[in-house]
Amino acid sequence: MTAELADAPRRTHLPEHLHLRAPMPGLAGYEDFTLTPLDDAGVLYALRAEPAGARPVRLFVVDPDAFFPDYAPAIAGDVLAAIGADAAHVVRLVVVRPAGGGEPPTANLLAPLVVDPASGAAVQTVLAEDWPLRAPLAPAA
């Protein structure tokens, strides 16, 4: 963790439990997740699901503001309706592909996880805008 990220304001309003209104692509049957902070800055989280009779899943997600300060995609009205929130109150998290094989970690900016922090309802949506699927992670300047 770099000093820039350690000094970022901590997100304290994210719920511990998320319920996806629709499964993420490739994760049918995984709708209920726990969201656990992995750093003191509130930037990196583990998203875990352990449905009965299925293999546990762990994904890493980050607050995109810490890495991509200009990331402000428009969230479609049907996505907001699905989680019962308005655009001013949702939180976006992006799934991270960990570093490996000499490649840096990357974030999927094309398909953010949109969360209503009040209820824990969430949807992963594919944006209509052109955002990278694998944007290299680097602290925001």
Secondary structure, DSSP 8 states (H G I E B T S, - for coil): --HHHHTS-------SEEEESS--TT-TT--EEEEEE-STTS-EEEEEE--TTS--EEEEEE-GGGT-TT------HHHHHHHT--TTT-EEEEEEE--BTTB--EE--SS-EEE-TTT-EEEE---SS---SSEE-----
